[in-house]
Amino acid sequence: MKQTAQRLAWLLYRIDDNGNEIEMARFAERSSAERAMHDYERRGHKQACLVRSVRLDEQGRSPPPQS
C-alpha cells in the first residue's frame, strides 16, 4: 500500500450576521491564513472570521468552495 503524507489547505471564512460561513481565501500555510484573519480583525471588520483546514486530494486539489 502506497503511503502519502496528508496535505492540507487552510481556508479563511467570515461568519455573517445570519450565521452563514463564506469562504474568503485559501492558503498553503496556517500562519498565512491566521495573519490574514488578524488583519481583518485589526481593521475593525464587524463580522467574525475563522480559519479551518481542508484535506487535499492526491492531485493536490481541495474541495470546491461551499456556497
PyMOL CGO cylinders between C-alpha atoms (Angstrom):
from pymol import cmd
from pymol.cgo import CYLINDER

trace = [
    CYLINDER, 0.00, 0.00, 0.00, 1.36, 3.39, -1.01, 0.3, 1, 1, 1, 1, 1, 1,
    CYLINDER, 1.36, 3.39, -1.01, 1.52, 5.90, 1.82, 0.3, 1, 1, 1, 1, 1, 1,
    CYLINDER, 1.52, 5.90, 1.82, 1.37, 9.60, 1.16, 0.3, 1, 1, 1, 1, 1, 1,
    CYLINDER, 1.37, 9.60, 1.16, 1.73, 12.46, 3.58, 0.3, 1, 1, 1, 1, 1, 1,
    CYLINDER, 1.73, 12.46, 3.58, -1.56, 14.15, 4.31, 0.3, 1, 1, 1, 1, 1, 1,
    CYLINDER, -1.56, 14.15, 4.31, -1.60, 17.61, 2.79, 0.3, 1, 1, 1, 1, 1, 1,
    CYLINDER, -1.60, 17.61, 2.79, -3.80, 20.43, 3.99, 0.3, 1, 1, 1, 1, 1, 1,
    CYLINDER, -3.80, 20.43, 3.99, -5.00, 23.78, 2.75, 0.3, 1, 1, 1, 1, 1, 1,
    CYLINDER, -5.00, 23.78, 2.75, -6.10, 26.49, 5.17, 0.3, 1, 1, 1, 1, 1, 1,
    CYLINDER, -6.10, 26.49, 5.17, -9.35, 28.34, 4.48, 0.3, 1, 1, 1, 1, 1, 1,
    CYLINDER, -9.35, 28.34, 4.48, -10.33, 31.75, 5.83, 0.3, 1, 1, 1, 1, 1, 1,
    CYLINDER, -10.33, 31.75, 5.83, -14.07, 32.19, 6.39, 0.3, 1, 1, 1, 1, 1, 1,
    CYLINDER, -14.07, 32.19, 6.39, -16.19, 35.07, 7.59, 0.3, 1, 1, 1, 1, 1, 1,
    CYLINDER, -16.19, 35.07, 7.59, -19.38, 34.49, 9.52, 0.3, 1, 1, 1, 1, 1, 1,
    CYLINDER, -19.38, 34.49, 9.52, -22.18, 36.85, 8.57, 0.3, 1, 1, 1, 1, 1, 1,
    CYLINDER, -22.18, 36.85, 8.57, -24.93, 38.21, 10.80, 0.3, 1, 1, 1, 1, 1, 1,
    CYLINDER, -24.93, 38.21, 10.80, -27.15, 35.21, 9.98, 0.3, 1, 1, 1, 1, 1, 1,
    CYLINDER, -27.15, 35.21, 9.98, -24.51, 32.62, 10.90, 0.3, 1, 1, 1, 1, 1, 1,
    CYLINDER, -24.51, 32.62, 10.90, -23.60, 31.76, 7.30, 0.3, 1, 1, 1, 1, 1, 1,
    CYLINDER, -23.60, 31.76, 7.30, -19.93, 30.90, 6.67, 0.3, 1, 1, 1, 1, 1, 1,
    CYLINDER, -19.93, 30.90, 6.67, -18.48, 32.39, 3.50, 0.3, 1, 1, 1, 1, 1, 1,
    CYLINDER, -18.48, 32.39, 3.50, -15.07, 31.31, 2.23, 0.3, 1, 1, 1, 1, 1, 1,
    CYLINDER, -15.07, 31.31, 2.23, -12.86, 34.35, 1.65, 0.3, 1, 1, 1, 1, 1, 1,
    CYLINDER, -12.86, 34.35, 1.65, -9.45, 32.88, 0.75, 0.3, 1, 1, 1, 1, 1, 1,
    CYLINDER, -9.45, 32.88, 0.75, -7.32, 29.72, 0.71, 0.3, 1, 1, 1, 1, 1, 1,
    CYLINDER, -7.32, 29.72, 0.71, -3.73, 29.42, 1.93, 0.3, 1, 1, 1, 1, 1, 1,
    CYLINDER, -3.73, 29.42, 1.93, -0.98, 26.80, 1.82, 0.3, 1, 1, 1, 1, 1, 1,
    CYLINDER, -0.98, 26.80, 1.82, 0.16, 27.64, 5.35, 0.3, 1, 1, 1, 1, 1, 1,
    CYLINDER, 0.16, 27.64, 5.35, -1.84, 28.07, 8.52, 0.3, 1, 1, 1, 1, 1, 1,
    CYLINDER, -1.84, 28.07, 8.52, 0.24, 31.05, 9.62, 0.3, 1, 1, 1, 1, 1, 1,
    CYLINDER, 0.24, 31.05, 9.62, -0.66, 32.93, 6.42, 0.3, 1, 1, 1, 1, 1, 1,
    CYLINDER, -0.66, 32.93, 6.42, -4.37, 32.26, 6.94, 0.3, 1, 1, 1, 1, 1, 1,
    CYLINDER, -4.37, 32.26, 6.94, -4.20, 33.38, 10.57, 0.3, 1, 1, 1, 1, 1, 1,
    CYLINDER, -4.20, 33.38, 10.57, -2.26, 36.52, 9.61, 0.3, 1, 1, 1, 1, 1, 1,
    CYLINDER, -2.26, 36.52, 9.61, -4.99, 37.44, 7.10, 0.3, 1, 1, 1, 1, 1, 1,
    CYLINDER, -4.99, 37.44, 7.10, -7.66, 36.79, 9.75, 0.3, 1, 1, 1, 1, 1, 1,
    CYLINDER, -7.66, 36.79, 9.75, -5.87, 39.07, 12.22, 0.3, 1, 1, 1, 1, 1, 1,
    CYLINDER, -5.87, 39.07, 12.22, -5.54, 41.76, 9.54, 0.3, 1, 1, 1, 1, 1, 1,
    CYLINDER, -5.54, 41.76, 9.54, -9.34, 41.77, 9.13, 0.3, 1, 1, 1, 1, 1, 1,
    CYLINDER, -9.34, 41.77, 9.13, -9.81, 41.89, 12.91, 0.3, 1, 1, 1, 1, 1, 1,
    CYLINDER, -9.81, 41.89, 12.91, -7.36, 44.80, 13.26, 0.3, 1, 1, 1, 1, 1, 1,
    CYLINDER, -7.36, 44.80, 13.26, -9.30, 46.80, 10.67, 0.3, 1, 1, 1, 1, 1, 1,
    CYLINDER, -9.30, 46.80, 10.67, -12.40, 46.58, 12.83, 0.3, 1, 1, 1, 1, 1, 1,
    CYLINDER, -12.40, 46.58, 12.83, -14.27, 44.26, 10.47, 0.3, 1, 1, 1, 1, 1, 1,
    CYLINDER, -14.27, 44.26, 10.47, -17.68, 43.74, 12.09, 0.3, 1, 1, 1, 1, 1, 1,
    CYLINDER, -17.68, 43.74, 12.09, -18.17, 40.09, 11.14, 0.3, 1, 1, 1, 1, 1, 1,
    CYLINDER, -18.17, 40.09, 11.14, -16.27, 37.25, 12.79, 0.3, 1, 1, 1, 1, 1, 1,
    CYLINDER, -16.27, 37.25, 12.79, -13.62, 35.28, 10.90, 0.3, 1, 1, 1, 1, 1, 1,
    CYLINDER, -13.62, 35.28, 10.90, -12.25, 31.79, 11.38, 0.3, 1, 1, 1, 1, 1, 1,
    CYLINDER, -12.25, 31.79, 11.38, -9.54, 29.56, 9.89, 0.3, 1, 1, 1, 1, 1, 1,
    CYLINDER, -9.54, 29.56, 9.89, -10.27, 25.94, 9.07, 0.3, 1, 1, 1, 1, 1, 1,
    CYLINDER, -10.27, 25.94, 9.07, -8.18, 23.20, 7.46, 0.3, 1, 1, 1, 1, 1, 1,
    CYLINDER, -8.18, 23.20, 7.46, -9.26, 21.08, 4.49, 0.3, 1, 1, 1, 1, 1, 1,
    CYLINDER, -9.26, 21.08, 4.49, -7.59, 17.93, 3.17, 0.3, 1, 1, 1, 1, 1, 1,
    CYLINDER, -7.59, 17.93, 3.17, -6.19, 17.98, -0.34, 0.3, 1, 1, 1, 1, 1, 1,
    CYLINDER, -6.19, 17.98, -0.34, -6.76, 15.08, -2.72, 0.3, 1, 1, 1, 1, 1, 1,
    CYLINDER, -6.76, 15.08, -2.72, -3.96, 13.08, -4.36, 0.3, 1, 1, 1, 1, 1, 1,
    CYLINDER, -3.96, 13.08, -4.36, -3.62, 15.72, -7.10, 0.3, 1, 1, 1, 1, 1, 1,
    CYLINDER, -3.62, 15.72, -7.10, -3.25, 18.48, -4.51, 0.3, 1, 1, 1, 1, 1, 1,
    CYLINDER, -3.25, 18.48, -4.51, -6.73, 19.87, -5.09, 0.3, 1, 1, 1, 1, 1, 1,
    CYLINDER, -6.73, 19.87, -5.09, -9.07, 20.97, -2.35, 0.3, 1, 1, 1, 1, 1, 1,
    CYLINDER, -9.07, 20.97, -2.35, -12.85, 20.65, -2.49, 0.3, 1, 1, 1, 1, 1, 1,
    CYLINDER, -12.85, 20.65, -2.49, -14.66, 23.46, -4.29, 0.3, 1, 1, 1, 1, 1, 1,
    CYLINDER, -14.66, 23.46, -4.29, -15.92, 26.35, -2.13, 0.3, 1, 1, 1, 1, 1, 1,
    CYLINDER, -15.92, 26.35, -2.13, -19.24, 25.75, -0.44, 0.3, 1, 1, 1, 1, 1, 1,
    CYLINDER, -19.24, 25.75, -0.44, -22.00, 28.18, -1.30, 0.3, 1, 1, 1, 1, 1, 1,
]
cmd.load_cgo(trace, "trace")
